[in-house]
């Protein structure tokens, strides 16, 4: 079973824009629909859609429209009551598949709600993976995820923890020495973590350099177990203490890139649940990400849309990192 924690869930609203966006211009749009979103919610939905057990833990008022959107979902939902309404994110999709996202910051959670969310997570003691995913609500302590990891380690030392976040919350985990089994940045998030956000495009276009940067993180930070680094249309790189691999997929028709990274993490976890080796986990990650971009808005692919056999994986010649003592 996989348990996810989403501290800043969202209603993802997609608008189809007429023509190309132009700053200062006027364009018509067509509302395509709303979907319950947030990285952890998306991961749980994908895992549940693959026929595996998943629970999404999140804050939401009892009658928030967000919860209505989750009715009939393929995973279990544990909503901790909160007073702050779930935010609404907008995705503007142009005819060529270009997407522009406008994300609301979300309202800071009460300390009592934060505590209740972590307590709910700790009660899922049969979870094989615990996933902390997404942004933090505005005003939250950037070290909140790091504190949650510390509490999880104290209560469940053997838990496998995956983290998918960015910016200060990711830096607090990595630079603070938190012990996590997997992080899933994209190239731009990794570049920011390494101190030069301008290098994001370069890393995305150079898998060898991306793998080297990911392995350097492992070398410098004993608490990290592996890095799943998504490279947009270039596929993904997986760096572990046993090796590094690149996975690539044939080009697909892109409708929306929203949720592709969440889907990639889902593919990795689904393969891990099936006991597959790291290289095959990467293939599943890339296949899920490729399937996601062919779907509209933030729709998450079901397993019948995913074809890991189409993914080419190759070993990257990156020097091995000494195993962590921690």
URBELMO-V167873 format. One record per residue. N is the residue number from 1. RES is the residue in one small letter. BURIAL is # if it has 9 or more other ideal C-beta (glycine too) atoms within 8 Angstrom, else .. Layout:
BEGIN
n=N res=RES burial=BURIAL
n=N res=RES burial=BURIAL
END
This chain:
BEGIN
n=1 res=x burial=#
n=2 res=x burial=#
n=3 res=x burial=#
n=4 res=x burial=#
n=5 res=x burial=#
n=6 res=x burial=#
n=7 res=x burial=#
n=8 res=x burial=#
n=9 res=x burial=#
n=10 res=x burial=#
n=11 res=x burial=#
n=12 res=x burial=#
n=13 res=x burial=#
n=14 res=x burial=#
n=15 res=x burial=#
n=16 res=x burial=#
n=17 res=x burial=#
n=18 res=x burial=.
n=19 res=x burial=.
n=20 res=x burial=.
n=21 res=x burial=#
n=22 res=x burial=.
n=23 res=x burial=.
n=24 res=x burial=.
n=25 res=x burial=.
n=26 res=x burial=.
n=27 res=x burial=#
n=28 res=x burial=.
n=29 res=x burial=#
n=30 res=x burial=.
n=31 res=x burial=.
n=32 res=x burial=#
n=33 res=x burial=.
n=34 res=x burial=#
n=35 res=x burial=#
n=36 res=x burial=#
n=37 res=x burial=#
n=38 res=x burial=#
n=39 res=x burial=#
n=40 res=x burial=#
n=41 res=x burial=#
n=42 res=x burial=#
n=43 res=x burial=#
n=44 res=x burial=#
n=45 res=x burial=#
n=46 res=x burial=#
n=47 res=x burial=#
n=48 res=x burial=#
n=49 res=x burial=#
n=50 res=x burial=#
n=51 res=x burial=.
n=52 res=x burial=#
n=53 res=x burial=#
n=54 res=x burial=#
n=55 res=x burial=#
n=56 res=x burial=#
n=57 res=x burial=#
n=58 res=x burial=#
n=59 res=x burial=#
n=60 res=x burial=#
n=61 res=x burial=#
n=62 res=x burial=.
n=63 res=x burial=.
n=64 res=x burial=#
n=65 res=x burial=.
n=66 res=x burial=#
n=67 res=x burial=#
n=68 res=x burial=.
n=69 res=x burial=#
n=70 res=x burial=#
n=71 res=x burial=.
n=72 res=x burial=.
n=73 res=x burial=#
n=74 res=x burial=.
n=75 res=x burial=#
n=76 res=x burial=.
n=77 res=x burial=#
n=78 res=x burial=#
n=79 res=x burial=#
n=80 res=x burial=#
n=81 res=x burial=.
n=82 res=x burial=#
n=83 res=x burial=.
n=84 res=x burial=#
n=85 res=x burial=.
n=86 res=x burial=#
n=87 res=x burial=#
n=88 res=x burial=.
n=89 res=x burial=#
n=90 res=x burial=#
n=91 res=x burial=#
n=92 res=x burial=#
n=93 res=x burial=#
n=94 res=x burial=#
n=95 res=x burial=.
n=96 res=x burial=.
n=97 res=x burial=#
n=98 res=x burial=.
n=99 res=x burial=#
n=100 res=x burial=.
n=101 res=x burial=#
n=102 res=x burial=.
n=103 res=x burial=#
n=104 res=x burial=.
n=105 res=x burial=.
n=106 res=x burial=#
n=107 res=x burial=#
n=108 res=x burial=#
n=109 res=x burial=#
n=110 res=x burial=.
n=111 res=x burial=.
n=112 res=x burial=.
n=113 res=x burial=#
n=114 res=x burial=#
n=115 res=x burial=.
n=116 res=x burial=#
n=117 res=x burial=#
n=118 res=x burial=#
n=119 res=x burial=.
n=120 res=x burial=#
n=121 res=x burial=#
n=122 res=x burial=#
n=123 res=x burial=.
n=124 res=x burial=#
n=125 res=x burial=.
n=126 res=x burial=.
n=127 res=x burial=#
n=128 res=x burial=.
n=129 res=x burial=#
n=130 res=x burial=#
n=131 res=x burial=#
n=132 res=x burial=#
n=133 res=x burial=#
n=134 res=x burial=#
n=135 res=x burial=#
n=136 res=x burial=#
n=137 res=x burial=#
n=138 res=x burial=.
n=139 res=x burial=.
n=140 res=x burial=#
n=141 res=x burial=.
n=142 res=x burial=#
n=143 res=x burial=#
n=144 res=x burial=#
n=145 res=x burial=#
n=146 res=x burial=#
n=147 res=x burial=#
n=148 res=x burial=#
n=149 res=x burial=#
n=150 res=x burial=#
n=151 res=x burial=#
n=152 res=x burial=#
n=153 res=x burial=#
n=154 res=x burial=.
n=155 res=x burial=.
n=156 res=x burial=.
n=157 res=x burial=.
n=158 res=x burial=.
n=159 res=x burial=#
n=160 res=x burial=#
n=161 res=x burial=#
n=162 res=x burial=#
n=163 res=x burial=#
n=164 res=x burial=#
n=165 res=x burial=#
n=166 res=x burial=.
n=167 res=x burial=#
n=168 res=x burial=.
n=169 res=x burial=#
n=170 res=x burial=#
n=171 res=x burial=#
n=172 res=x burial=#
n=173 res=x burial=#
n=174 res=x burial=#
n=175 res=x burial=.
n=176 res=x burial=.
n=177 res=x burial=.
n=178 res=x burial=#
n=179 res=x burial=.
n=180 res=x burial=#
n=181 res=x burial=.
n=182 res=x burial=#
n=183 res=x burial=#
n=184 res=x burial=#
n=185 res=x burial=#
n=186 res=x burial=#
n=187 res=x burial=#
n=188 res=x burial=#
n=189 res=x burial=#
n=190 res=x burial=#
n=191 res=x burial=#
n=192 res=x burial=#
n=193 res=x burial=#
n=194 res=x burial=#
n=195 res=x burial=.
n=196 res=x burial=.
n=197 res=x burial=.
n=198 res=x burial=.
n=199 res=x burial=#
n=200 res=x burial=#
n=201 res=x burial=#
n=202 res=x burial=#
n=203 res=x burial=#
n=204 res=x burial=#
n=205 res=x burial=.
n=206 res=x burial=.
n=207 res=x burial=#
n=208 res=x burial=.
n=209 res=x burial=#
n=210 res=x burial=#
n=211 res=x burial=#
n=212 res=x burial=#
n=213 res=x burial=#
n=214 res=x burial=#
n=215 res=x burial=#
n=216 res=x burial=#
n=217 res=x burial=#
n=218 res=x burial=#
n=219 res=x burial=.
n=220 res=x burial=.
n=221 res=x burial=#
n=222 res=x burial=.
n=223 res=x burial=#
n=224 res=x burial=#
n=225 res=x burial=.
n=226 res=x burial=#
n=227 res=x burial=#
n=228 res=x burial=#
n=229 res=x burial=#
n=230 res=x burial=#
n=231 res=x burial=#
n=232 res=x burial=.
n=233 res=x burial=.
n=234 res=x burial=#
n=235 res=x burial=#
n=236 res=x burial=#
n=237 res=x burial=#
n=238 res=x burial=#
n=239 res=x burial=#
n=240 res=x burial=#
n=241 res=x burial=#
n=242 res=x burial=.
n=243 res=x burial=#
n=244 res=x burial=#
n=245 res=x burial=#
n=246 res=x burial=#
n=247 res=x burial=#
n=248 res=x burial=.
n=249 res=x burial=#
n=250 res=x burial=.
n=251 res=x burial=.
n=252 res=x burial=.
n=253 res=x burial=.
n=254 res=x burial=#
n=255 res=x burial=#
n=256 res=x burial=#
n=257 res=x burial=#
n=258 res=x burial=#
n=259 res=x burial=#
n=260 res=x burial=#
n=261 res=x burial=#
n=262 res=x burial=#
n=263 res=x burial=#
n=264 res=x burial=#
n=265 res=x burial=#
n=266 res=x burial=#
n=267 res=x burial=#
n=268 res=x burial=#
n=269 res=x burial=#
n=270 res=x burial=#
n=271 res=x burial=#
n=272 res=x burial=#
n=273 res=x burial=#
n=274 res=x burial=.
n=275 res=x burial=.
n=276 res=x burial=.
n=277 res=x burial=.
n=278 res=x burial=#
n=279 res=x burial=#
n=280 res=x burial=#
n=281 res=x burial=#
n=282 res=x burial=#
n=283 res=x burial=#
n=284 res=x burial=#
n=285 res=x burial=#
n=286 res=x burial=#
n=287 res=x burial=#
n=288 res=x burial=#
n=289 res=x burial=#
n=290 res=x burial=#
n=291 res=x burial=#
n=292 res=x burial=#
n=293 res=x burial=#
n=294 res=x burial=#
n=295 res=x burial=#
n=296 res=x burial=.
n=297 res=x burial=#
n=298 res=x burial=#
n=299 res=x burial=#
n=300 res=x burial=#
n=301 res=x burial=#
n=302 res=x burial=.
n=303 res=x burial=#
n=304 res=x burial=.
n=305 res=x burial=#
n=306 res=x burial=#
n=307 res=x burial=.
n=308 res=x burial=#
n=309 res=x burial=.
n=310 res=x burial=.
n=311 res=x burial=#
n=312 res=x burial=.
n=313 res=x burial=#
n=314 res=x burial=.
n=315 res=x burial=.
n=316 res=x burial=#
n=317 res=x burial=.
n=318 res=x burial=#
n=319 res=x burial=.
n=320 res=x burial=.
n=321 res=x burial=.
n=322 res=x burial=.
n=323 res=x burial=.
n=324 res=x burial=#
n=325 res=x burial=.
n=326 res=x burial=.
END
